[in-house]
Amino acid sequence: MKTLFITLLMIFTGLTAAAEHFEMTFGEFNELQVVDGINVDYHCDPSMAGKVVFDCDPTKASLVMFEPSGEKLSVKLTIRDTKETGLPTIHVYSSYLTKVENDGDSTVRVLSTTPGPKLQAKLVGNGRLSVRDVKVTNLEAELITGKGIIAVSGTAKVAQLKIIGVGQIQADELRADVVKATLTGTGTINCYPIEALNTSGMGPGKVIYRGKPKVTRSGLKMVKAVSADLPQ
C-alpha cells in the first residue's frame, strides 16, 4: 500500500489570507474509508473521478494523508489528537460507490450516487454517516459501538439495517420493499418498509417503522417494533 501525503500539489487561490487550494488525482475508486476525525464529502462525478480537493491553512495540510489501494481510497490523519482544530473538509470524487465506512468521530457525507446493485454503509464509533438519494437493489447499513448516527434516504429493494450498541440508524426516508432490522443493545432504527419488516436481536432496542408492512420477528423476539403512525 502506497501512502501519498498532501504535499503533492498546492495551488494558491487567495480565498483568504491563510487558505490555499489543494487538488490531486488518484486512480478510480469505488470504496471509501475515513479512519480518523476528518470530515469528508463524497461526490459521484465521472468527469472528476479520482480527484481529491480541499482548501485550508497550509500548516494543516500535512496533517491529512491518503492511502489508495486497488479500488479503495482511505483518508487518514497523521496525528491522533482528536482536539486538532482548523482541519478542512475533504471532497473526493469517483464514478460510482459500492462501500463507504467512517471509523472516526467525524462526519462523512455521500452527496450523490449512481444506481447500482449494492451499497454498504458502515459506521464505527460516535461519528455521523449520511447517504443521500440512493437507488440500489440491496442497501446494507451497519453501526458498531458508540453513539453514532447513520442517515440514509432513497430507494432499495432490500435494506439490511444493523446496530450493535446505542446509536441510531435513520432510514425512514429510505423506501425499501423489505427491511431486515437487527439490534443488539439499546439503539434505535427508523425505517420505511413497503411490504415487509423483519426484526431480530437482543436487548431493549427499538425499531420504529412507517407504513403498513407485514411485521415478523426472529430469534429471541426481544426487539420492539413500533409503528410511527400510531400514538407512542
Helices and strands as residue ranges (DSSP letters): E 4-5, G 6-8, E 20-25, E 31-34, E 40-44, G 46-48, E 51-56, H 58-61, E 64-69, E 72-77, E 90-94, E 99-102, E 107-110, E 116-124, E 128-144, E 149-165, E 168-185, E 188-202, E 206-209, E 214-217, E 224-227
